[in-house]
Amino acid sequence: MITEHEARQLLIDSCHSSTEADAALLSKLASPEFVSLLVRIALDEEDYGGDAPMQAAYYLSQAPSENVRPFEPQLLALLTTANGYGGHVALALGRMRSSSAKAVIQSELGDGEFPSAWLYKEALKHYGAPDA
């Protein structure tokens, strides 16, 4: 198992276009334990800040939905508080078709006139939303 420190470093490296870090992170997404670690980093309860929480949310949006589903309540809470990376949280929730998240995603999308609005629209497509 990868340590939290190693995971954070890979996340930071992936943010700076490291294909090796990206490949390493993608290869671990099938592990429920690794997904749990990504959730912990994305929640950032220890207030580390930086690039790691944002990148953790991105990789959660790429992880198999069955591995992310156990963390639906935490991600739903994060959806409205993630500073700049809520779109990836929305996408993770949308991919699992979280019934609790759909209305929140629609609300967060608002008029859809912000740079990451496309992520919220993509999330809504997983629900079959006609105007997403």
WOKAPE-V811182 format. One record per helix or strand of 2 or more residues. SS is the DSSP state (2 for helix, 1 for strand). FROM is the first residue (numbers start at 1). LEN is the number of residues. If there is no record, write none. Layout:
SS/FROM/LEN
SS/FROM/LEN
This chain:
2/4/12
2/19/10
2/32/12
2/52/9
2/65/15
2/86/10
2/102/8
2/117/9
